[in-house]
Amino acid sequence: MSKTITLTIDTTGTPVIEAHNFKGQGCTAATAALEKLLGSAARVEKKPEFHQQTVTKGYQNLNA
């Protein structure tokens, strides 16, 4: 699934920023520029994905 950011303006004119398919702090980093541009968020809700860790795979060549 691709990572996306959705910006919606609700009926009161409040911007709502949603990050989809990010894990851990990735959503915070991805939305930071929009939040700065639009002003501080009125409400921050962390989805279950926020509490998941990003896994980085690395391999070491033991035959060298």
C-alpha positions, 0 to 999 in steps of 0.5 A: 500500500502506498503512503498518502496524506489527505488534507480535508477542510471540515465544515467549520473551516478547520483543516484535518490532516490524515497520514495513511500507511505510515508506521511509527514517527514517519507520519509525524515527519511526513505531515510536519510541513503541512502542519507548519503551513496551516498552523498547529493542529487542533486535535492530534489522533494517533492511529495504531500504525503510529505505535508500530516500529519501522523495520529496516533489513540489513545483511552482512556478508560473512563470506568476505 
